[in-house]
Amino acid sequence: FASLPAQARLLDVGTGNGVVALIAQDVARQRGAQWWVDATDLARIDPLRDVPDGMRRFAGITFHPGVATESLPFDGESFDAASGHY
């Protein structure tokens, strides 16, 4: 995440429980940056509900459950960076 500008939009593909999205938000806070994170997963995930203290921990992250990577619901060139786990 070091090369992202102070204001950026990040796509986290296959987010699962949101660990990479959470790391991104932590890095942004440490840098004094503001990043908007969209996190997608094919599974019907709900980290806000399923992760302890999820509402607070994932503030600023928008989760999109049930979204296939090959059918993302975003316009082209909407993101400054993409991340993924595994």
C-alpha positions as CSV (number, residue, x, y, z in Angstrom):
1,F,0.0,0.0,0.0
2,A,3.0,2.3,0.2
3,S,2.5,3.7,-3.3
4,L,-1.1,4.7,-2.8
5,P,-1.9,8.5,-2.7
6,A,-3.4,10.1,0.4
7,Q,-6.8,9.8,-1.1
8,A,-7.4,6.5,-2.9
9,R,-10.0,3.9,-3.7
10,L,-9.0,0.3,-3.2
11,L,-10.7,-2.9,-4.3
12,D,-10.1,-6.0,-2.1
13,V,-11.1,-9.1,-4.1
14,G,-12.1,-12.3,-2.3
15,T,-12.0,-10.5,1.0
16,G,-13.3,-13.3,3.2
17,N,-13.3,-12.0,6.7
18,G,-11.9,-8.7,5.5
19,V,-8.3,-9.0,6.8
20,V,-6.6,-7.3,3.9
21,A,-9.2,-4.5,3.8
22,L,-8.6,-4.0,7.5
23,I,-4.8,-3.9,7.0
24,A,-5.4,-1.3,4.3
25,Q,-7.5,0.9,6.6
26,D,-4.9,0.6,9.4
27,V,-2.1,1.7,7.0
28,A,-4.2,4.6,5.8
29,R,-4.8,5.8,9.4
30,Q,-1.1,5.5,10.2
31,R,-0.3,7.6,7.1
32,G,-3.1,10.1,7.8
33,A,-4.6,9.1,4.5
34,Q,-8.2,8.6,3.6
35,W,-8.9,5.5,1.5
36,W,-12.2,4.1,0.4
37,V,-12.2,0.4,0.5
38,D,-14.7,-1.8,-1.4
39,A,-14.3,-5.5,-0.4
40,T,-16.0,-8.2,-2.5
41,D,-16.4,-12.0,-2.0
42,L,-18.5,-14.6,-3.8
43,A,-19.5,-16.0,-0.4
44,R,-22.4,-14.3,1.5
45,I,-19.9,-12.7,4.0
46,D,-20.9,-10.2,6.7
47,P,-17.7,-9.3,8.6
48,L,-19.6,-6.4,10.3
49,R,-21.8,-9.0,12.0
50,D,-19.5,-12.0,12.2
51,V,-16.1,-10.5,13.3
52,P,-16.0,-9.4,17.0
53,D,-16.4,-5.6,17.2
54,G,-16.9,-5.6,13.4
55,M,-18.9,-2.4,13.1
56,R,-16.1,-0.4,14.7
57,R,-13.2,-2.3,13.2
58,F,-14.5,-2.1,9.6
59,A,-15.7,1.5,9.7
60,G,-15.1,2.9,6.2
61,I,-15.0,-0.4,4.4
62,T,-18.0,-1.3,2.2
63,F,-18.5,-5.1,1.8
64,H,-20.1,-6.6,-1.2
65,P,-21.1,-10.2,-0.5
66,G,-22.2,-12.6,-3.2
67,V,-20.1,-10.9,-5.9
68,A,-18.1,-12.9,-8.4
69,T,-14.7,-11.5,-9.3
70,E,-15.5,-12.0,-13.0
71,S,-18.7,-9.9,-12.7
72,L,-17.7,-6.9,-10.5
73,P,-20.4,-4.3,-10.3
74,F,-18.0,-1.3,-10.7
75,D,-17.2,1.0,-13.6
76,G,-13.9,0.5,-15.3
77,E,-11.0,2.5,-13.8
78,S,-12.9,3.0,-10.6
79,F,-10.0,2.0,-8.3
80,D,-6.5,3.2,-7.7
81,A,-5.4,-0.3,-6.6
82,A,-6.6,-3.8,-6.1
83,S,-5.6,-6.4,-3.5
84,G,-6.4,-10.0,-2.8
85,H,-5.7,-12.6,-0.2
86,Y,-4.2,-16.0,-1.4
